[in-house]
Amino acid sequence: MFTSQQLRQQLSSIHRKSYPAYKTLKGIYDFKHFLLSIDHVQGDPFASPSHLSIQVPAKIAAFPAFCFSAKNIRIAVQDYILRKFSQQLSIYNFKAKGSGKSGSISTSVCGQKVLERTACEISSDFVTVRFTVGFPANGRTINAFELEKILFEFLPSCVEKSLLYKNLPQKAVESVVFLAEDQEFLRQELKKRQLVAFVANHSILPRESGISQKPMKNAVPFQSPASLETEFTLPHRGKIKGMAIPQGITLIAGGGYHGKSTLLTALEDGVYNHIAGDGREFVLTDSSAVKLRAEDGRFIKDVDISLFINDLPNGKDTHCFSTLDASGSTSQAAGIVEGMEAGSTLFLLDEDTSATNFMVRDGFMQQVISRDKEPITPFLERAPQLFSKAGISTILVAGSSGAFFHIADTVIQMDRYQALDITEKVKKLCSDYPLPPSSVPSFYMPSSKRVMSSTKKASYKDFKMKCHGKDSFSIGKDTVDLRYIEQLTDKEQTAALGELLRYTQEYLVDGKRTISEIISVLQNKIEKDGFSAFFGNSYIPCGLAVPRIQEIFSCFNRYRRP
């Protein structure tokens, strides 16, 4: 470790030298009130900015113990600190001048959801923040005086105003903790009462636009139907009422543009906690819920889809099914089985994005094409068994086929963005429109045991990871397409998935471990050591957000190399 004065001297000694001389700054420097670590130095002023981190000792940051007393509270406080730190950095962004990315100062950008990110960590020892800085240069000549301004003026000011508890609005910190405790309490209550989702009255479900997650202004506030309205008493907020969706099969129906998909999207996002003022703070869904859809062309390897698809005319084995180019029906069947493998107890589906022949076969079609000529057992026939035999509930948006009404335990109609409980009305109508009798094949739990093949002879280049935004990343020459993993909400989650897959290929794949076994190892490492477990002696980069186990399974199951 070096002193801050030594850093000043080193900066002075490399001023106006060639840009690679910046590499000599790598190390940890004691600024008395915090430690500054220069973790990675960019190769030139036009390359990706340098990676830095700051650690403030717990005694100096002085955050009360209640700020990290439980995991959910710690994550919420980290999110709040990071937002404050990001605001301060933005004040000084590009205030130091130079070529290329000179003077850029930034960290992770938080959205409406509260995620655990590597950009900020709080513990009983330190408050740590990670960020990037574009080291200033004129052309490719070092401008050390501009960097000195960043390191000795800008950053200490950011630390003072955002990382010390005494300088933060303490009521605001307290409200963040209270909201996190209320959200966690409500999630536990949903489990106790055998409910899979809750939408609080007065929630704002519509979003500003298709590319914005902010709440829509002047949107119709949500109001629960009286028959589904449930009251909870939260530890801090007190009494709260809203629509509770019970376990079982729930159908969301209604005319086009009346809010069916808006409600389903809110429930998809309800696996995450939202910040205060979002409008969806108390729209909470079973945290294991998975949104499923048809995904033509996706990669499938060694998945047991025989629960839904069997006796293919080409004789292909669906107990261990593989394809490089799945159809809509086979991709949706694989998605359900993979969701079961990931431990999901709630499936979310929209008829509009599902394969029609996978979802339902009407009576006329069954008369024309007999069951012994049709290899697909439709979801309509399997959904009740998924719940009764495997404890997996379904929430389904339907707008064209009335067959789904027959299997629904609860039916919600969306009418001009207002929810109506029409379950009793539908049950009476179902007797007038009976489904034709059918013989559903026996239910059994799928037994996919996909093993990832070994790549021990691969070179370093084969393990190099590059993130391409939220929708994909590449490992070496192989690209993993994540466009249709709809609950993947942040590009930092995608980057984290890339790092997890890189680490897996480099250290865990042995040709014997199954995907489930590998993901169990990864999950234990994350729980114990966070992302430090995957970088060894190297620095932990800014820009990673912890994904759910469901997204890890979805990612690994789409990796084409194995």
Helices and strands as residue ranges (DSSP letters): E 2-3, H 4-14, G 19-25, E 27-30, E 35-40, E 50-57, H 58-61, G 65-68, H 71-92, E 105-106, E 120-122, E 126-133, E 137-138, E 141-142, H 144-149, I 150-154, H 155-162, G 165-167, H 170-192, E 195-200, E 207-209, E 212-215, G 226-228, E 229-234, E 238-246, E 249-253, H 260-269, E 283-285, E 290-292, E 300-303, E 321-323, H 328-341, E 346-350, G 351-353, H 356-359, H 363-368, G 371-373, H 379-390, E 393-397, G 402-406, E 410-415, E 418-421, H 423-430, G 460-463, E 465-467, E 472-475, E 478-481, H 491-503, I 504-508, H 515-529, G 530-534, H 549-556
